[in-house]
Amino acid sequence: MPTASSDRTQTLKVKVSGERPACHSVQRHAESQGGRGEKSEINGELTSGSVLESVHQASGIRGMEQLREDVTCSICLDVLSDPVSIECGHSFGRGCLSTHWSQISAQGHCCPECWAPCSGDRMIPNKRVKNLVEKITKPLQEETESQGPGAQPEPGRPVQLVHLDEEENLILDEEALSRCLEQGGVGDAPVCLVSIIGEQRRGKSFLLNYLLRRLRSPDARDGSWMGREDEPLEGFEWRADEERVTKGVWAWSQSFWVPAKAGKVAVLLVDTEGSMDIESNKETSIKLSAFSMLLSSYQILNTGCRVKDPDLEYLEMFVQVAEVVGEAYGLEPIQHLDLLVRDWSSSRVLGAQGGEQHLRHVRQKLEAKSPCKHPKALEALKGNRSRCYLMPFPGERITMGSEGTLRDMGENFRESLRDYVTTLVSSASQHVQTDRHGEMLTGTQLAAKIKNLSDVMKKHHFGFSSPCQMAITFHNQRVVDSARTDHAVFLREKDGLSQRMVDCLKVDPSAMAEQFKEQRRSLLERCREEMREPEKETLLTALEAELAREANSFLETYRRCYQSHAINQRVMDRARTDHADFLREKDGLSQRMVDCLKVDPSAMAEQLVEQRRSLLEQCQKEMKESEETLMTALKAELTREAETFLGTYRRRFQSHNINKRVMDRARQDHADFLRENSMQHGLSQRMVDCLKVDPSAMAEQFVQHCRSLLEQCWKEMEEPEETLLTALEVELTQEADTFLETYGGRYQCHANNQRAMDSARRDHADFLREKHGLSQRMVDCLKVDPSAMAEQLVEQRRSLLERCREEMEEPEETLLMALKAELTKEAQTFLEKYRRCYERHAFNQRTMDSARQDHADFLKEKDDLSQHMFNCLMVTPSAMEKQFVEKCRSLLERCQKEMQEPKEALLTALEKELTREANGFLETYRKRFQCHLTILGQRLGQGLILLFAAKSSFSH
């Protein structure tokens, strides 16, 4: 027997929302009103007092719109439709409950709310809840759901999507298909296609017309959607006689919009010609099955009296066709299959329950034969996407030429029809058309696949004689399409290369022709290996001719491109040579200073521009079909070479000018040197700047600068004089010696002061590190509060400043004030951190103390329980140990969450402490448990002895 958890899991799988069922709505609302609306079970209904009181309270508190949530079916999460109550007292929509039970029937019938066992045939209409639903939904009525996004203004009519011509070929009406799947907002929306197939004259169109009535009345909460008693049945054409009505594939031109979790779903009704009709040949049936598969996400196989061998034979063929089409178009072969058995009379059990029994019988019958005659059909019927529904005989009036009115139906048939249609429509949003990966398909995407199938049928007139042949046809078509695609990609690649002159000239036309020949041969060999008979050679011959025609057309164009590129390449190479000769000539002139200074860089740039313009005009005249891209590339190339030359020319021109200004440059350098010395002398008064350069380094700088200046003058002066250079050297040396003497004394004073201040900084930093180390340990930190720590820092700072004042040479107040500010800032930064550490340690201490107290209370509680033998024996030592482990883990997790920046060391220590206490208690607990167990064993032994003695006395 399945467990409640497994039943609950199965129920979750069939919900639209994918969520756990909510509690019963009316009961939940009554309980939320303080107990004044109590539940009373009378024939599975709620008393009017509790319901009406609940309604009045809700209307006064939240309003009618909020109360709508309390009359929601916990299966579909929508307002209760045709509410029924079951034995446990809970209420659900009739269609939702039937669907739910049919999908988990193997586990028995249970309430989806409380999982209480109940009878599947006892669904009692709940009139009071039904009236309550009508009162709540009446003020909240919206526009009819069928008028969805972009809905068509006309009421809708049957349109023929596929018809047969005189030669039994199926012709797709693409305009009608577009009207049904690509217009009225359906093109961008998910679609649910309800398609019915089966033998002729079994009421397929009759059933679709009642589906039309239900979809046109989405807000009807009872059987009123079925129409008046005397209302004739309209919609799809139907007749109650032996003449066939539906030919080809028909659909209702207007889609109906139903709500879904992620928006709205367009529902389309599809009627298919009697596919098992003796007038249709097998190829036509296969083609119709292929179209029906693409035009169905909810497939109904309509059959009469019972599922017979011809039905299974047709189902076997249909599943094979569906698998082939699904493989070709990336779809699931069958998303949902209903076996609808009409005119059932073999048993009194009808509907989904009877259908499950009949379906089980059919599966057992198929499995009994070895080998199985219809393995594909058996596999489909065993899946959880298939179900069976039994409908009784509709009545003689219906079959003898009635207009399909309700008064002509038998009562059982009417009830079965209402139940089946309600169940189907309520679950339509769950059966949208998807691909093999579960992704929803829009109307436009589905229409494209159907059009493609029609094109394949037109190309292969003799490829649909059997599902196997159909699979071969699709396979060959994929192989041919793949070859065409690869050849087109290859052609586009070569066409792209031919547009680029460099790439084109690497492959002459004859080599390109060889490449195409090799590519064509490779594709044909691949096709020959992958394709299957028949039509193999015919398809290969046609493909070879097609590829050769495309290649010849491209090669003709390629030859012209190649010739044009060759001419253009010669013209451009000549222009490059002329430009290189011009640059070499100008480069030779720039080597001589006299010639170079005659032409400044701007004039040289104008000469280069003029030369480039002349060369480009010549190329424009001589090139064959000159392309702007080639001219632009050549212009960029010549411009780049000219700019490179101009860069070199400018540097040479500037070098020649520098040689003429040597003496002026020497004087300017000497003046800059003197200004630099004056700046260094001013900087030496500031300790920070002075200590950056010691006296020896400063002397080295002066020596290096003097040497550099003299060497520069020696190199740049024309015919330099030794006397001038010697006098300049003596003058620079005397000025440097005077400055260095003063600089040395100032540097020594600054160095002494710096050492005293650095010593104070180090001592202050050591003091802060010491206090910081104490602050990291909770015990030490809590001994000194932040105010006491602040006083210690002030005292330390005062002591260090007094020591600096005594040790410094010529102490400067500015330095001491800066040092004091520095130490104060460091102390304030430390104090801020210290305060946070102190507060954190205090908080952590309280958290850990609370955990210790909770653990002690828990230990005491368990110790008290262990004193009593009965309580002690209910928990084994290992279970008690697990409780302590869980308690310890819980307390540590709480500490981890509550402690500010929790430290692993504190948590580890706390864990050891709690574990130690738990181990001590567990040792005692084990002894008590063993003692209690011994006593209990002794008592049980005595009881068994007495029992055997009594039994022996009785037997005597």
Secondary structure, DSSP 8 states (H G I E B T S, - for coil): ---HHHHHHHHHHT-SS-S-----HHHHHHHHTTTSS----BTTB--HHHHHHHHHHHHHHT-HHHHGGGGB-TTTSSB-SSEEE-TTS-EEEHHHHHHHHHHSGGG--B-TTT--B--TT--EE-HHHHHHHHHHHSTT--S-TTS-TT--SS---EEEEEEE-TTS-EEE-HHHHHHHHTSTTGGGSBEEEEEEEESTTSSHHHHHHHHHHHHH-TT--SGGGG--TT----SS---SSSS----SEEEESS-EEEEETTEEEEEEEEEE--TT-TTS-HHHHHHHHHHHHHT-SEEEEEEESS--HHHHHHHHHHHHHHHHHHHHHTB-S-S-EEEEEEEE-S-S--HHHHHHHHHHHHHHHHHHSSS-S-HHHHHHHHSTTEEEEEEE---HHHHTT----GGGS-HHHHHHHHHHHHHHHHTGGG---BBTTS-B-BHHHHHHHHHHHHHHHHH-TTS-SSHHHHHHHHHHHHHHHHHHHHHHHHHHHHHHHHHSHHHHHHS-HHHHHHHHHHHHHHHHHHHHHH--SSSHHHHHHHHHHHHHHHHHHHHHHHHHHHHHHHHHHHHHHHHHHHHHHHHHHHHHHHTSHHHHTTS-HHHHHHHHHHHHHHHHHHHHHHSTT--HHHHHHHHHHHHHHHHHHHHHHHHHHHHHHHHHTHHHHHHHHHHHHHHHHHHHHHHTTSHHHHTTS-HHHHHHHHHHHHHHHHHHHHHHSSS--HHHHHHHHHHHHHHHHHHHHHHHHHHHHHHHHHHHHHHHHHHHHHHHHHHHHHHHSHHHHTTS-HHHHHHHHHHHHHHHHHHHHHHSSS--HHHHHHHHHHHHHHHHHHHHHHHHHHHHHHHHHHHHHHHHHHHHHHHHHHHHHHTSHHHHHTS-HHHHHHHHHHHHHHHHHHHHHHSSS--HHHHHHHHHHHHHHHHHHHHHHHHHHHHHHHHHHHHHHHHHHHHHHHHHHHH-
